[in-house]
Amino acid sequence: MENLGLSFRGTEVSAVYTSPLKRALDTAQAIASYHQLAVQVEPDLREIEAGELEGVSLTELGTIFSRFLVQWRQGQGLEKLPGGESVVDVANRVWPVTQRIIVKHKRGTVVVVSHYFVVLVIICKALGLPLTHLERIRVQNASVSILDFEDKRPCLALLGDTCHLREV
């Protein structure tokens, strides 16, 4: 988290938005601290609601939810998680927030700190890709992806960079 904050130290940042979840909020604060900015919490940037899958280990997922996971993958991940959200639900929640941020900050660099499915949804929506393409994109925790919205056609300038995580 601190390395990620340091990696933005030399970048002129005009705003920092975050999910309210602790790890994202802590990361956003680490980034904002180098720019004397207040972190703006956006509840709709929280991760996909996993419902019954919340807190379930990978081993348990393999046994308890194996049938559901097969159906979910065959449906290209667009079905709702048991008791939770679908990727479409996440997109319907996240994309309007993203558009408001873009309109509010037409110039400058804005940092959005969020979670795996939120990041993938934003990338797909920005590039005009169907949400069924989510499984073709990979990002890691604490990675940096950059979308350039200056032109009418957004451009993915960086995907899942983790260079800042290396020890210096």
C-alpha positions as CSV (number, residue, x, y, z in Angstrom):
1,M,0.0,0.0,0.0
2,E,2.8,2.4,0.9
3,N,4.7,1.5,-2.2
4,L,1.6,2.3,-4.3
5,G,1.3,5.6,-2.6
6,L,4.9,6.4,-3.3
7,S,4.6,5.4,-7.0
8,F,2.1,8.3,-7.4
9,R,4.3,10.8,-5.6
10,G,5.7,12.3,-8.8
11,T,2.4,12.4,-10.6
12,E,0.2,15.4,-10.6
13,V,-3.1,14.0,-9.2
14,S,-6.2,16.2,-9.1
15,A,-8.6,13.8,-7.3
16,V,-8.6,10.5,-5.5
17,Y,-11.8,8.4,-5.4
18,T,-12.2,5.1,-3.5
19,S,-14.5,2.3,-2.5
20,P,-15.5,2.5,1.2
21,L,-14.0,-0.9,1.9
22,K,-11.0,-0.7,4.3
23,R,-8.1,-1.9,2.1
24,A,-9.2,0.4,-0.8
25,L,-9.7,3.3,1.5
26,D,-6.3,2.8,3.2
27,T,-4.6,2.6,-0.3
28,A,-6.4,5.7,-1.5
29,Q,-5.3,7.6,1.6
30,A,-1.7,6.5,1.0
31,I,-1.9,8.0,-2.5
32,A,-3.8,11.2,-1.5
33,S,-1.3,11.9,1.3
34,Y,1.4,12.9,-1.2
35,H,-1.0,15.4,-2.9
36,Q,-2.7,17.0,0.1
37,L,-6.0,15.8,-1.3
38,A,-9.1,14.6,0.5
39,V,-10.1,11.1,-0.5
40,Q,-13.6,11.0,-2.0
41,V,-15.5,7.9,-1.0
42,E,-17.9,6.5,-3.5
43,P,-20.0,3.6,-2.1
44,D,-20.8,2.3,-5.6
45,L,-17.1,1.5,-6.2
46,R,-17.3,-1.4,-3.7
47,E,-16.5,-4.9,-5.0
48,I,-19.1,-7.3,-6.4
49,E,-21.5,-8.5,-3.7
50,A,-20.5,-12.1,-3.4
51,G,-23.5,-13.2,-1.4
52,E,-23.1,-16.8,-0.2
53,L,-19.6,-16.9,-1.7
54,E,-18.3,-14.2,0.7
55,G,-15.5,-15.6,2.8
56,V,-15.7,-19.1,1.3
57,S,-12.3,-20.7,0.8
58,L,-11.2,-21.9,-2.6
59,T,-11.4,-25.5,-1.4
60,E,-15.0,-25.0,-0.2
61,L,-15.8,-23.2,-3.5
62,G,-14.6,-26.3,-5.3
63,T,-16.9,-28.6,-3.4
64,I,-20.0,-26.6,-2.3
65,F,-20.3,-24.4,-5.3
66,S,-18.8,-26.5,-8.0
67,R,-22.1,-26.9,-9.9
68,F,-22.9,-23.2,-9.7
69,L,-19.3,-22.2,-10.8
70,V,-19.6,-24.4,-13.9
71,Q,-23.0,-22.8,-14.7
72,W,-21.6,-19.4,-14.0
73,R,-18.6,-19.9,-16.3
74,Q,-20.8,-21.5,-19.1
75,G,-23.0,-18.4,-18.8
76,Q,-19.8,-16.3,-19.2
77,G,-20.1,-15.0,-15.7
78,L,-23.2,-12.9,-16.2
79,E,-25.4,-14.8,-13.8
80,K,-25.9,-13.6,-10.2
81,L,-23.7,-15.1,-7.6
82,P,-25.9,-16.9,-5.1
83,G,-27.4,-14.2,-2.9
84,G,-25.2,-11.6,-4.6
85,E,-24.7,-9.6,-7.7
86,S,-24.0,-10.3,-11.3
87,V,-21.3,-8.6,-13.3
88,V,-24.1,-6.7,-15.1
89,D,-25.3,-5.4,-11.7
90,V,-21.8,-4.2,-10.9
91,A,-21.6,-2.4,-14.3
92,N,-25.0,-0.8,-13.7
93,R,-23.7,0.5,-10.3
94,V,-20.1,1.4,-11.3
95,W,-20.3,2.9,-14.8
96,P,-22.6,5.9,-13.8
97,V,-20.1,6.8,-11.1
98,T,-17.2,6.5,-13.5
99,Q,-19.0,8.8,-16.0
100,R,-19.6,11.4,-13.3
101,I,-16.0,11.3,-12.4
102,I,-14.9,11.7,-16.0
103,V,-17.3,14.7,-16.6
104,K,-16.2,16.4,-13.3
105,H,-12.5,16.0,-14.1
106,K,-12.1,16.6,-17.8
107,R,-8.5,17.5,-17.4
108,G,-5.9,16.1,-15.0
109,T,-5.2,12.7,-13.5
110,V,-7.8,11.1,-11.3
111,V,-7.0,8.0,-9.2
112,V,-9.8,5.5,-8.6
113,V,-9.0,2.9,-6.0
114,S,-11.3,-0.1,-6.1
115,H,-11.5,-3.9,-6.6
116,Y,-11.0,-6.6,-9.1
117,F,-14.4,-6.9,-10.7
118,V,-15.0,-3.1,-10.6
119,V,-11.7,-2.5,-12.4
120,L,-12.5,-5.0,-15.0
121,V,-16.0,-3.7,-15.6
122,I,-14.6,-0.1,-15.9
123,I,-12.0,-1.3,-18.5
124,C,-14.6,-3.2,-20.5
125,K,-17.2,-0.4,-20.5
126,A,-14.6,2.3,-21.4
127,L,-13.3,0.2,-24.3
128,G,-16.7,-0.8,-25.5
129,L,-16.1,-4.5,-24.8
130,P,-18.9,-6.8,-23.9
131,L,-18.8,-7.7,-20.2
132,T,-18.4,-11.3,-21.3
133,H,-14.8,-10.4,-22.0
134,L,-14.0,-9.9,-18.3
135,E,-12.5,-13.3,-18.0
136,R,-9.9,-12.4,-20.7
137,I,-8.5,-9.6,-18.6
138,R,-6.3,-10.1,-15.6
139,V,-5.2,-7.6,-12.9
140,Q,-3.6,-8.3,-9.5
141,N,-4.2,-6.7,-6.2
142,A,-2.5,-3.3,-5.9
143,S,-1.8,-3.1,-9.6
144,V,-2.2,0.1,-11.6
145,S,-4.2,0.3,-14.8
146,I,-4.5,3.6,-16.7
147,L,-7.4,4.6,-18.9
148,D,-7.0,7.8,-20.9
149,F,-10.3,9.5,-21.4
150,E,-9.1,12.7,-23.2
151,D,-10.2,11.7,-26.6
152,K,-13.7,10.6,-27.5
153,R,-12.4,7.0,-27.7
154,P,-10.9,6.0,-24.4
155,C,-7.5,4.3,-24.5
156,L,-6.1,1.7,-22.2
157,A,-2.6,3.0,-21.6
158,L,-1.5,0.6,-18.9
159,L,-2.9,-2.7,-17.6
160,G,-2.2,-4.3,-14.2
161,D,1.3,-2.8,-13.6
162,T,2.9,-4.0,-10.4
163,C,6.4,-2.6,-10.8
164,H,5.8,-0.4,-7.6
165,L,5.5,-3.6,-5.6
166,R,9.1,-4.6,-6.1
167,E,11.4,-3.9,-3.2
168,V,13.6,-0.8,-3.7
